[in-house]
Amino acid sequence: MKWLHKVIGEIQQGARVSGVPVVFLQHNGEASYRVETGTPGGEIHAAIVPAPGDIVLAENSAGGYYGTDETVRTVGVDHVVVTGYATDLCFGTTYRRGISMGYDMTLVPDGHFTPDGGPPSFPAPEVRIQWSNHVLPKAGNTDRTSQVKPAQEVRFT
């Protein structure tokens, strides 16, 4: 996972240098859930810890906008660059909901990961990630953009 932390950290730094808000969605898991709040699995990894001025919002559902949309819009966000963990759940839902809620969206194909899990008949994580990279940007909204940009091509203005 060091590669993922490196990619996310570089994107965060690019946003900060450009004066673009960096917003963290920290899963607010229930007791006994693998990312339970206050447990090592539920904490933001030390390699990508928020900097002063970054915004940390509790993610109370599989998508990042439930109860957070007003805060995100208040700081002037209209374009979301999505990176993170749990491609099939939080990442994908956040991307789909973002485009339908009127945000421009950028998917970073080398900036997300999903763990192995499920029955043996499930596709491997790499297959699910490739599928997400292909399908998610096709989410449509005629008023907004939905694009794929590798981490090295992400620019903030």
N, C-alpha and C positions, 0 to 999 in steps of 0.2 A: 504494500500500500504506500510505500515511500514515494513511488512515482506519482500517485494520485495527489498526495499532499504537496509535492513539488509543483505540479501543474496548477492546483487550486491556489497555492501561495503566490505564484507568479501572476495569476489573473487578479487576485486580490490587490497585489502591489500595484499593478497597472491601473486599476480603478482608483486606488488611493492617491497615487501621483497625479492623476488627472482630475481629482476632486469629485469623483463619482462615488456616491454612497455604496458601501459594502454592507450587505444585509445577510445575516446568518439566520437560518431556520434551524433551531435546535429542537429535535423531536422531544416531545413532552410525554414520554411513555409511562404507562401504568405500572404499578408494582408487579413484579415477576416478568415483565416484558424484557426482551434482550437489550433494549435501549431505554431502560427505566431511568427517569430523571434522577440525578444524583449518584448514579452508579458509573463505573468506568465506561461501560458501553453507551451510556447516555450523554457523556460529556463531549464537547468539541475537542478534537484532537489537538494536542499541544503544538504540533507543527503548523497548524493553521489558526491559531488562537486569535480572537478578535483584537484589533488595535484600538486605541482611544479614538472615539468618534464613530466606530462601526456600530451597527445596530444588530442586536440579538433579539430575535422574536421566538416565542414558544410556538412550535408547530404541533397543534392538537389534533390533526387529522393527517391523512396520507398526502394531502396537497398543501402547498405552502401559503394559501391565501385565506383560509378559514380563520377569521378573527384578526388577520394581519393586514389585509388589503388597504385599509384606511391609513395605517402607519406608513406603509410603503409608498402610497401616493402622496402623503403629506411631505415626505422628503424629496419629492420631485421625480421619483422613478417612473419612467414610462417604457424602458427597455430593460429586460431581464436577461442576464447571461447565466445559464443554469449549469452548475457543476454539482457533484456530490456523490452520495452513497445511496444504494438501494434503487438502482435503475428502474426495476419493474414496479416499484411502489411510489415512494415520495418524489423521486426525480421525474418520472414520467407523468405523474398526476400534476405536479407543479407546472411542468411544461405545457401540458394540454389545457389546464385551467387558465394559465397566463394568457395564452393566445385568445381564448374565448372571452376573457375579461378585458381585452383591449390593450394588452401590453405587446410591444415588439419583443420577440423572443429569439435568443441565440442559444443553440445547443452546441456544447463543446464535446465533440465525440471522444476526445482523449481525456476528458475531465469528469468521468463518472464510472462507477463500478457497481456491480451487484454480487452478493455472496452466493455461493453454491447453496442449494437448498431444494427441498421438495423431493418427490419420489424419483426413482431412477429414470422414469420416462420423461422427466422434464428436460428441456434443452439445456445444454451447458451454459454457464454464465456468459461466456464469450459470444454465443449465438444470440442470447437475449439482448446483450449490449449492441451487437450489430443490427439486430432487428429494430431496436429503439432509435439508433442513429439514422436508420433508413425511414422509419414510419413517422416518428414524432414531428419532424419538420414539415410533414405534409398536412399537419393540422392547419386548417384554413380560417382566415378572417380577412375579408377583402380590404379592411381598413388598416391592417397591421402586417408586419413582416415576420416571417418564420424562417430562420436560416441555420445552417450548420457552418461553424468555423472552428478549425483546429486551434488549440490554445495559442500557438505562435502567431496566428492571424487575428486574434481578438484585440481590438483597439477601442479606446474610450475617448470620447470627445466632450 
